[in-house]
């Protein structure tokens, strides 16, 4: 099946009515007990970048009119997260679903999605497992987001903010891990100050997969060099290339009995074959962004992104169990996906005050061109129905 999608959108909103939030103390209310404190002032921090982030505006966290969770790179390292699923486990209002062992699948407040993912505010809707090796932070918004993100966004979105070059600094960071099953991984983060106003940053990761199940193995490779140039005090350019290569064994688990319960007698059996149960992904992604301050109150950003994705998902799995005959029914299929995404996105962001009320106005446009080629090949067994 071949599909082609183009979309252009214009966004206009006024938001961020900013007031200081204070709590009245006992003295203010005429009470006698001053030990409860004098004054509480609630302040918020701006999301990672004040120009390119999940809400597309330089919005302090306290002014975001939605439930928002932010996981920083420090938290990712300290808690040993290595997948979106790990982050979701620690996020209220969001859960993970099975995803068939080959993609991130998140449930936002009861709404399941495999497409509401973004990188630096740009749509990333191909179905695969997303790495964390090159991230500054992960932003999870819960609630409807169609105004800012177009199609989808019904229950929420996940935006990954990538690491950028740091001008004027040189550093090297690395980490590694190994577990008792033999799985291991390594990451490196190198920043080079290439001149007074430019910097090159390279993030790379390799992971060898293993666990307690028979046949399970695989590897994940990520390589992401980025270049930052400060053309002037008010203009910054970021260029990025990311190479992704994933492959892993697909294990759909054990069948259920006539009552819908897992057949515990088969819990140690892996129903699959390394030659028929696998998923592979190879992707090349180019990103470029320009951020410019026209004045103290008017800023703009423009982003261009191109991605070329080649994915195969081969799935051989149990579909039923006949307890009387002690027979497991098998079925399977192979999906292939070739995808090219070209996305242009631009925003003008203005800030002004009317009296004591602060306003942020954003005018933005987005163009998406997608070329997609999918094939599905079903297996046919004389003891099972073919997939529909």
ABEGO torsion letter per residue (X at the ends): XBBBBBBBBBBBBBBGBBBBBBBBBAAAAGBABAAAEABBBBBBBBBABAABBAAGBBBBAAABABBBBBBBAAAAAAAGBABAAAAAAABBGBBBBAGGGABBBBBBGGBBBAABBBBGGBBBABBBBBBAAABABBBBBBEBAAAAAEBEGAAEBBBBBBBBBBBGBBBBBBBBBBBAAGBBBBBBBBBBBABAABBBBBBBBBBBBBBABBGBBEBBBBBBBBBBBBABAABBBBBBBBBBBBBBBBBAEBBBBAAGBBBAAAAABBBEBAAABBBBBBBBBBBBBBBBBABAABBBBBBBBBBBBBBBBBBBBBABBBAAAGBBBBBBBBBBBBBBBBBBBBBBBBBBBBEABBBBBBBBBBBBBBBBBBBBBBBBBAABBBBX
